[in-house]
Amino acid sequence: MRKINLIILLLAASLFSYSGGDGSLDAPFEIDSAEDLSQLAGTPGHWGKSFKFTSDIEMKGRHIEPIAPEQEDPFGGTVQGGGHKIHNLSYTGRFSETAGFFANLSPNARIVDLHLVNPKMFAARDDLVYAGTLAGLCKGKLIKCSATEVKMNIRCGDYAAGGALVGRLKGGLITGCRSSGEVAVYAGRRAFAGGLVGYSLQAVVENSSSECDVSVDSDKFSYAGGITGYAVEGEITRCFTADSRVSSGNNNSYCGGISGELYNGTLTACWSKSDVFPHKSAFGGGITGRQYYSIIRNSFFAGGLSTELSDNSRGGVAGETQKSILEGCFWNLETSECFNPAGCGDEYKGRTSRALKPELMKDYYFYKHAGWLFAGQAKKGEEPNWKEVPGSLPQLYMEGTSETPLDK
């Protein structure tokens, strides 16, 4: 009997040795220390439970294994960050196929209001890697999360996707998130680098921003974007980038202020003030490096665009466009030194987009004439994406979130 009681006590201790809670929605496990995080990482039986952060956590000098390192056993629980921060999280070395604080998130996973400060990722792998500071592979939802002061350097012999927040977003959702820092990705065959997401597939990225410097290089093909490196069959809506640089080191590359390439997707109501400087023999666009079977509408670019690119590979909106719709977009003629919406490709369909002088970029006549919907305007079946700010460029209208930071 005594032995049975001891086993019961040990099991109870293992189940309830966090700082509180029982893992239910009503009483989530409480995360209050680095030891609590280590228990979460080392207890696969809890990866479908609920968690709540109760304080900021310092990880300098501490090591923690990625949570849910195998795709066959992802984290599918909920995390209430409560606005708390994890400082100085660091991963260095050779990772498995997916790498991040949460290596794998299932479609049931939901992480809200959790923030990484000064996370570092330096990794090498021979074949394939998806790397993000918060999640390597995400199929769930990230809501109002951030990764700031990021330092990421990923090198892979074959295929790599790296993002300041998520490496690969597959059928998931990112909303109200932001990032800052540096993301650098190299891969022998294909490299994808993004200020938020490296590679996005059938997913939604909305109401989010990045101030990350993004660079990419490959022996063959590479893609870099201020928000996503490569976006396929999804939506990017109400996102922006500022005070950052998007660049590449090889000629078979596509760089854009928002996305390196947009394939069979939609991009609506976004703006970028990133400087887009790909390899001189590559493609660069204010919004996307390449647009293919996709729609870009009601967006603007106010950053710099490399003049070393040929006229056939640089555009105020897209470096190259194929079989797409491009309408109601504008870009700063002075900062981009570019007259064309797209460098080359098939003739796109849609209302005329045009370059504007800096003073005209603040004239709302052009935006309204192109069909942009501003706060206070009513249109059946549509919500406003923008608001007017006298003497300034349009600002995004994100109901329920903080005002978009944009200088005059």
MARNUDO-388052 format. One line per 8 residues: number of its first residue (from 1); their letters; for each residue x, y, z of C-alpha. Coordinates in pm, 1 decimal. Example, Ala and Ser with C-alpha at 12.3 -4.5 7.8 and 13.67 -1.06 7.14 Angstrom:
1	AS	1230.0,-450.0,780.0 | 1367.0,-106.0,714.0
This chain:
1	MRKINLII	0.0,0.0,0.0 | 281.6,234.5,92.9 | 443.4,179.4,-251.1 | 115.6,254.1,-431.0 | 69.0,576.6,-234.6 | 423.8,685.6,-321.3 | 359.7,625.5,-692.7 | 37.2,828.0,-670.6
9	LLLAASLF	221.4,1114.3,-499.0 | 496.8,1113.0,-762.4 | 243.7,1114.2,-1043.7 | 57.6,1403.9,-882.1 | 381.9,1598.7,-843.9 | 467.0,1547.4,-1211.1 | 120.2,1662.8,-1315.4 | 99.4,1969.7,-1096.2
17	SYSGGDGS	455.1,2087.5,-1039.7 | 416.9,2408.0,-1246.0 | 363.6,2727.1,-1051.2 | -9.3,2652.4,-1037.1 | -311.5,2529.7,-1227.7 | -419.8,2192.1,-1355.7 | -392.0,2244.9,-1732.1 | -764.1,2298.3,-1796.8
25	LDAPFEID	-912.5,2600.4,-1975.0 | -1051.3,2724.7,-1642.3 | -725.0,2669.3,-1451.9 | -432.2,2669.9,-1696.1 | -88.7,2556.1,-1587.1 | 93.7,2868.5,-1465.8 | 432.7,2951.9,-1618.7 | 633.1,3167.2,-1381.9
33	SAEDLSQL	995.0,3056.7,-1431.2 | 1251.5,2896.4,-1660.2 | 1194.5,2572.7,-1466.4 | 828.4,2580.3,-1564.1 | 928.6,2618.6,-1929.6 | 1166.6,2323.4,-1899.8 | 888.0,2110.2,-1757.5 | 661.0,2208.5,-2047.9
41	AGTPGHWG	932.5,2120.3,-2301.0 | 996.8,1784.8,-2135.0 | 637.2,1670.7,-2081.9 | 474.3,1560.6,-2410.5 | 161.0,1456.4,-2222.8 | 90.9,1825.1,-2154.7 | 115.1,1947.9,-2513.3 | -262.2,1948.3,-2551.9
49	KSFKFTSD	-322.3,2139.6,-2225.9 | -375.0,2508.2,-2145.7 | -101.3,2737.8,-2009.9 | -86.4,3088.6,-1869.1 | 222.9,3306.1,-1819.3 | 220.2,3490.4,-1487.4 | 550.8,3679.3,-1516.8 | 834.1,3772.3,-1751.9
57	IEMKGRHI	1109.7,3510.5,-1779.2 | 1485.0,3559.2,-1821.7 | 1658.7,3283.7,-2019.9 | 2012.5,3421.8,-2041.8 | 2260.6,3146.8,-1961.7 | 1985.7,2884.0,-1958.8 | 1912.0,2610.8,-2212.4 | 1572.7,2476.4,-2309.8
65	EPIAPEQE	1490.2,2217.0,-2571.5 | 1237.5,2315.0,-2842.5 | 882.4,2226.3,-2739.4 | 726.4,1950.5,-2954.9 | 1032.3,1883.3,-3175.0 | 862.6,1615.4,-3390.0 | 592.9,1690.4,-3650.2 | 413.8,1368.2,-3553.1
73	DPFGGTVQ	363.1,1499.8,-3197.3 | 297.5,1876.9,-3218.6 | 185.8,2117.3,-2948.1 | -192.4,2155.2,-2973.4 | -278.9,2343.9,-2657.1 | -345.0,2707.4,-2573.5 | -103.9,2964.1,-2431.2 | -218.2,3288.1,-2268.4
81	GGGHKIHN	88.1,3510.1,-2267.5 | -78.4,3795.6,-2080.5 | 164.6,4040.9,-2239.1 | 460.9,3875.4,-2069.0 | 806.6,3852.3,-2223.0 | 1066.8,3580.1,-2257.9 | 1409.7,3746.7,-2267.0 | 1726.4,3615.8,-2434.2
89	LSYTGRFS	1603.1,3280.2,-2559.8 | 1887.3,3120.2,-2756.9 | 1918.1,2822.9,-2994.7 | 2254.6,2743.3,-3144.8 | 2371.2,2431.4,-3324.8 | 2223.7,2166.2,-3552.0 | 1846.1,2146.6,-3541.7 | 1590.7,1891.9,-3647.1
97	ETAGFFAN	1369.9,1968.6,-3947.6 | 1164.6,2221.8,-3749.6 | 1317.6,2466.5,-3503.1 | 1173.1,2728.2,-3270.5 | 1050.3,2785.4,-2915.0 | 757.9,2571.2,-3030.7 | 905.0,2353.1,-3304.4 | 562.5,2229.4,-3423.2
105	LSPNARIV	215.1,2374.3,-3365.3 | -94.5,2177.5,-3466.7 | -414.6,2332.5,-3611.3 | -559.1,2333.4,-3255.1 | -272.9,2540.4,-3112.6 | -350.1,2895.9,-3005.0 | -86.7,3134.7,-2865.7 | -197.8,3480.8,-2755.4
113	DLHLVNPK	-4.4,3789.5,-2641.0 | 335.1,3625.7,-2585.4 | 653.4,3818.7,-2664.7 | 1013.7,3715.6,-2727.9 | 1281.4,3978.9,-2666.5 | 1632.7,3939.0,-2808.5 | 1590.1,3578.7,-2926.4 | 1887.1,3427.1,-3110.0
121	MFAARDDL	1891.0,3142.3,-3363.1 | 2212.5,3024.8,-3528.9 | 2171.5,2693.1,-3702.6 | 2309.7,2465.3,-3969.5 | 2153.1,2159.6,-4131.6 | 2235.9,1940.5,-4430.1 | 1898.7,1903.1,-4600.8 | 1580.8,2083.9,-4482.5
129	VYAGTLAG	1486.8,2323.9,-4204.0 | 1192.6,2547.0,-4106.5 | 1308.8,2793.4,-3842.6 | 1127.2,3068.3,-3652.3 | 1193.7,3211.2,-3308.4 | 838.7,3142.0,-3187.0 | 748.0,2848.9,-3413.6 | 928.4,2636.4,-3669.9
137	LCKGKLIK	613.7,2494.5,-3832.7 | 281.3,2657.3,-3741.9 | -59.1,2521.6,-3844.0 | -241.6,2701.8,-3562.7 | -307.9,3061.6,-3456.5 | -66.9,3329.9,-3332.7 | -251.3,3632.9,-3197.1 | -86.6,3959.6,-3082.6
145	CSATEVKM	255.6,3797.5,-3040.6 | 596.5,3947.0,-3116.8 | 965.1,3873.4,-3161.6 | 1183.2,4181.9,-3125.9 | 1560.5,4236.7,-3148.7 | 1578.7,3906.9,-3337.0 | 1914.0,3770.4,-3450.8 | 1867.4,3478.4,-3689.6
153	NIRCGDYA	2122.0,3311.3,-3916.9 | 2015.0,2987.1,-4082.8 | 2232.1,2781.6,-4319.6 | 2115.8,2467.8,-4496.1 | 2258.1,2249.6,-4770.1 | 1929.4,2209.8,-4956.2 | 1607.6,2392.4,-4855.3 | 1552.5,2646.4,-4575.8
161	AGGALVGR	1268.3,2874.9,-4466.9 | 1338.8,3122.3,-4189.3 | 1116.0,3391.4,-4039.8 | 1156.8,3618.0,-3739.7 | 835.9,3470.5,-3594.4 | 757.4,3152.6,-3796.4 | 958.9,2938.9,-4036.6 | 665.1,2778.8,-4222.2
169	LKGGLITG	300.3,2881.4,-4177.6 | 74.3,2608.4,-4317.3 | -299.4,2674.4,-4315.6 | -263.3,2883.3,-3999.7 | -329.6,3241.0,-3892.1 | -105.7,3526.2,-3781.6 | -290.6,3836.6,-3665.8 | -180.8,4144.4,-3472.2
177	CRSSGEVA	182.6,4030.4,-3459.1 | 509.9,4220.1,-3508.6 | 885.8,4173.5,-3529.5 | 1216.6,4356.1,-3545.6 | 1581.1,4259.9,-3583.2 | 1777.6,4063.5,-3844.6 | 1695.3,3750.8,-4045.0 | 1953.4,3587.1,-4273.3
185	VYAGRRAF	1894.7,3259.1,-4458.4 | 2122.5,3061.0,-4689.4 | 2032.1,2735.0,-4864.4 | 2202.6,2539.0,-5140.4 | 1887.6,2488.9,-5349.7 | 1602.8,2714.0,-5227.1 | 1609.0,2975.7,-4952.9 | 1311.8,3168.1,-4812.6
193	AGGLVGYS	1342.6,3454.0,-4562.9 | 1072.8,3679.0,-4417.3 | 1037.8,3951.7,-4158.1 | 754.0,3749.4,-4003.4 | 722.4,3422.3,-4200.1 | 971.5,3238.0,-4418.6 | 720.5,3033.3,-4622.8 | 341.2,3069.6,-4605.4
201	LQAVVENS	102.7,2813.4,-4758.2 | -277.6,2849.6,-4765.0 | -256.2,3076.6,-4462.1 | -367.0,3422.8,-4348.6 | -134.6,3699.5,-4229.4 | -319.9,4013.4,-4122.8 | -292.4,4328.9,-3909.9 | 80.0,4266.1,-3860.6
209	SSECDVSV	411.9,4443.7,-3913.2 | 787.0,4397.4,-3929.2 | 1095.9,4612.3,-3894.7 | 1339.0,4330.0,-3970.9 | 1636.4,4350.6,-4203.9 | 1591.4,4043.5,-4422.6 | 1865.3,3889.5,-4637.4 | 1872.1,3571.2,-4841.1
217	DSDKFSYA	2124.8,3378.8,-5049.1 | 2134.2,3053.5,-5241.1 | 2334.1,2865.6,-5501.5 | 2008.5,2845.5,-5702.4 | 1683.4,3024.8,-5603.5 | 1596.8,3256.5,-5317.2 | 1306.7,3472.7,-5197.4 | 1300.6,3752.5,-4939.0
225	GGITGYAV	1018.7,3974.4,-4816.7 | 953.3,4219.4,-4537.3 | 655.9,4010.4,-4417.0 | 676.7,3674.7,-4601.0 | 955.9,3526.0,-4806.9 | 713.1,3324.1,-5020.4 | 332.4,3320.3,-4997.8 | 119.5,3058.0,-5178.2
233	EGEITRCF	-261.8,3042.6,-5199.2 | -325.3,3264.8,-4899.2 | -404.6,3617.7,-4789.2 | -189.6,3906.2,-4669.7 | -404.3,4194.0,-4545.8 | -338.7,4517.1,-4356.1 | 33.9,4456.8,-4302.8 | 327.3,4697.4,-4317.7
241	TADSRVSS	706.3,4715.1,-4301.8 | 924.3,5010.1,-4204.7 | 1282.7,5108.6,-4124.9 | 1426.0,4791.5,-4275.3 | 1613.4,4648.5,-4572.6 | 1532.2,4346.8,-4791.6 | 1822.7,4206.8,-4993.9 | 1964.3,3900.9,-5169.6
249	GNNNSYCG	2308.7,3772.5,-5260.2 | 2233.2,3571.4,-5575.1 | 2092.2,3649.4,-5918.4 | 1804.3,3396.0,-5918.1 | 1622.2,3580.8,-5642.9 | 1304.7,3780.0,-5580.2 | 1281.3,4052.8,-5317.9 | 983.1,4261.9,-5213.0
257	GISGELYN	888.5,4508.4,-4941.7 | 604.6,4279.1,-4830.8 | 666.1,3939.3,-4998.9 | 944.1,3786.9,-5206.4 | 685.5,3609.5,-5420.6 | 306.1,3604.2,-5414.8 | 171.8,3292.9,-5589.7 | -200.9,3240.2,-5649.2
265	GTLTACWS	-292.5,3456.2,-5349.5 | -420.0,3799.2,-5254.5 | -245.0,4099.2,-5099.4 | -468.4,4386.5,-4991.5 | -420.4,4713.8,-4803.3 | -49.8,4685.2,-4724.2 | 230.4,4938.8,-4725.2 | 607.9,4925.3,-4713.9
273	KSDVFPHK	883.3,5170.9,-4637.2 | 1154.2,4905.3,-4659.2 | 1453.5,4954.4,-4886.9 | 1452.5,4674.6,-5145.2 | 1803.8,4595.5,-5271.7 | 1837.0,4253.2,-5436.1 | 2136.1,4125.8,-5632.1 | 2184.2,4344.3,-5939.2
281	SAFGGGIT	2079.2,4059.3,-6171.3 | 1769.8,3967.3,-5965.6 | 1411.9,4100.4,-5936.3 | 1286.1,4361.8,-5691.6 | 951.1,4525.9,-5627.1 | 813.5,4769.4,-5373.0 | 546.4,4520.6,-5265.7 | 658.4,4186.4,-5413.6
289	GRQYYSII	952.9,4055.0,-5610.3 | 726.0,3836.1,-5823.3 | 348.2,3821.5,-5863.2 | 203.9,3509.1,-6025.6 | -168.6,3425.5,-6068.6 | -239.3,3664.2,-5783.1 | -408.7,3988.9,-5684.6 | -244.3,4298.4,-5534.5
297	RNSFFAGG	-471.9,4589.6,-5465.0 | -493.8,4916.2,-5271.1 | -137.0,4918.1,-5136.8 | 156.4,5160.3,-5147.6 | 535.5,5165.3,-5139.3 | 735.1,5456.3,-4997.5 | 1080.6,5300.1,-4965.6 | 1394.8,5281.9,-5175.7
305	LSTELSDN	1443.3,5049.4,-5472.6 | 1784.3,4952.6,-5609.6 | 1874.7,5139.9,-5928.4 | 2129.2,4869.6,-6016.3 | 1843.2,4648.6,-6131.7 | 1748.0,4660.2,-6498.8 | 1420.8,4829.5,-6596.1 | 1285.5,4483.7,-6678.5
313	SRGGVAGE	1339.8,4352.9,-6327.3 | 1229.0,4638.4,-6099.6 | 883.2,4780.8,-6037.0 | 709.9,5012.9,-5795.1 | 480.1,4723.4,-5706.1 | 630.9,4403.6,-5854.6 | 964.4,4309.7,-6005.7 | 780.7,4066.0,-6233.3
321	TQKSILEG	409.8,3999.9,-6283.0 | 244.6,3706.0,-6460.8 | -127.4,3644.9,-6521.9 | -229.0,3867.4,-6230.8 | -437.8,4163.4,-6120.0 | -264.9,4475.7,-5995.0 | -492.4,4768.0,-5915.3 | -515.2,5081.5,-5707.7
329	CFWNLETS	-147.5,5078.6,-5600.6 | 90.2,5372.4,-5565.2 | 460.5,5424.9,-5501.5 | 690.3,5715.5,-5426.2 | 859.9,5826.6,-5746.6 | 1141.3,6008.4,-5567.1 | 1250.1,5732.5,-5328.8 | 1206.1,5446.5,-5578.0
337	ECFNPAGC	1322.5,5625.6,-5893.6 | 1081.6,5396.1,-6075.8 | 802.1,5476.6,-6322.6 | 668.7,5127.3,-6391.9 | 435.9,4926.4,-6164.1 | 605.5,4605.5,-6282.0 | 941.3,4538.0,-6439.3 | 835.4,4265.4,-6680.5
345	GDEYKGRT	584.4,3989.3,-6749.9 | 240.1,3958.4,-6897.7 | 19.5,4263.2,-6910.6 | -167.5,4270.6,-6582.2 | -537.6,4344.8,-6546.0 | -694.8,4610.3,-6325.8 | -725.9,4981.3,-6265.8 | -420.1,5190.7,-6333.4
353	SRALKPEL	-157.3,5210.9,-6060.5 | 93.9,5489.9,-6076.1 | 402.6,5656.6,-5935.7 | 344.4,5977.6,-5740.1 | 572.4,6256.6,-5629.3 | 617.3,6272.1,-5250.4 | 370.4,6557.6,-5200.1 | 104.7,6377.2,-5405.1
361	MKDYYFYK	148.6,6061.6,-5196.9 | -32.5,6257.6,-4922.9 | -316.8,6366.6,-5151.8 | -614.0,6144.9,-5073.5 | -782.2,6218.3,-5404.7 | -573.1,5951.2,-5577.9 | -652.7,5680.5,-5322.9 | -1024.8,5751.4,-5314.9
369	HAGWLFAG	-1039.6,5766.1,-5693.2 | -880.2,5420.0,-5698.4 | -1153.0,5282.8,-5472.4 | -976.7,5278.5,-5135.6 | -1224.1,5269.1,-4845.4 | -1144.5,5496.9,-4550.7 | -1281.7,5497.7,-4195.1 | -1613.6,5681.4,-4187.3
377	QAKKGEEP	-1706.3,5571.5,-4537.6 | -1981.3,5316.2,-4573.2 | -1986.6,5052.4,-4845.1 | -2214.9,4752.4,-4835.1 | -2026.0,4432.0,-4766.1 | -1686.9,4602.5,-4714.6 | -1498.7,4723.5,-4408.7 | -1259.4,5020.9,-4426.4
385	NWKEVPGS	-888.1,4938.4,-4434.1 | -753.0,5292.8,-4411.8 | -788.7,5620.3,-4227.1 | -699.5,5973.7,-4328.3 | -430.0,6162.4,-4138.2 | -388.9,6525.5,-4253.7 | -44.7,6591.4,-4400.7 | 54.4,6225.1,-4385.7
393	LPQLYMEG	45.9,5910.3,-4591.6 | -263.6,5692.2,-4535.3 | -257.1,5488.3,-4217.9 | -401.6,5144.5,-4174.0 | -729.7,5126.8,-3990.9 | -712.0,4826.9,-3760.4 | -1013.2,4828.4,-3535.0 | -930.5,4705.1,-3186.7
401	TSETPLDK	-554.0,4745.7,-3227.5 | -312.2,5029.5,-3162.1 | -267.2,5300.9,-3420.4 | -28.8,5226.2,-3702.5 | 306.9,5401.4,-3634.8 | 389.0,5602.7,-3945.7 | 586.6,5922.7,-3965.6 | 470.1,6224.0,-4159.7
